[in-house]
Amino acid sequence: MADTENLVPPPPAEAAPLMTPINLILISFFVVMAYLKLRPSPPVTLPKGPAPVVFKTFTPKTLLPNNGTNNQPVYLAVRGKVFDVTPGRNFYGPGGPYQNFAGRDATRGLACGSFDESMLTEDLEGPLDDLKGLGDDEMDALRGWEERFTEKYLAVGKLVPANSEEAKEAGL
Ligand SMILES: *[C@@H]1O[C@H](CO)[C@@H](O)[C@H](O)[C@H]1NC(C)=O
């Protein structure tokens, strides 16, 4: 009998002391909660996964080196948008049937369904292709291509004319 009596906890004191272990735990808990609520929110971290894409500004001239030589990425532009078509390297990269488009503005060529060099804007320092002379069918085809590229490939930047305000702002 004496043994069991020893296990019974002592009756609670009339005025419980403030700093009981339980109170200390609760106080710490609230301090931590208050801290978590009030502290400045941490900077947004990008989700892990493929390297984040930096959206860049290109001129026809700075786009040109991205033509897939030396196993570099293959970029091409469609109506002012630059796409990374590296997954389609077999088509757009060196030796591929569309290699003329690599590192170039492919807009007119896609619209006309022609991979001929004459489809490319010759003067890389001049204005972008204004698509003059393209008919409704060609514009439809172009929209189709644009959708396809948007679905399939990553947009990595925009194409702006050399010596334009936008190019200057981007330090080009
Ligand atoms: C492709 O890019 C390389 C590297 O910048 C350049 O030397 C070469 O002239 C380009 N090729 C074409 C066809 O533009």
The ligand as a Tripos MOL2 file, in Angstrom:
@<TRIPOS>MOLECULE
LIG
   14    14     1     0     0
SMALL
NO_CHARGES

@<TRIPOS>ATOM
      1 C1         26.5120   30.3600  -85.7410 C.3       1 LIG1
      2 O1         27.0840   30.8810  -84.5610 O.3       1 LIG1
      3 C2         28.4840   30.8500  -84.5520 C.3       1 LIG1
      4 C3         28.9520   31.2140  -83.1600 C.3       1 LIG1
      5 O2         28.5380   32.4910  -82.7960 O.3       1 LIG1
      6 C4         28.9850   31.7690  -85.6480 C.3       1 LIG1
      7 O3         30.4040   31.7760  -85.6640 O.3       1 LIG1
      8 C5         28.4550   31.2970  -86.9900 C.3       1 LIG1
      9 O4         28.7980   32.2030  -87.9880 O.3       1 LIG1
     10 C6         26.9410   31.1490  -86.9610 C.3       1 LIG1
     11 N1         26.4840   30.4920  -88.1650 N.am      1 LIG1
     12 C7         25.5980   31.0570  -88.9730 C.2       1 LIG1
     13 C8         25.2090   30.2330  -90.1530 C.3       1 LIG1
     14 O5         25.1190   32.1290  -88.7730 O.2       1 LIG1
@<TRIPOS>BOND
     1     1     2 1
     2     1    10 1
     3     2     3 1
     4     3     4 1
     5     3     6 1
     6     4     5 1
     7     6     7 1
     8     6     8 1
     9     8     9 1
    10     8    10 1
    11    10    11 1
    12    11    12 1
    13    12    13 1
    14    12    14 2
@<TRIPOS>SUBSTRUCTURE
     1 LIG1         1 GROUP 0 **** ****
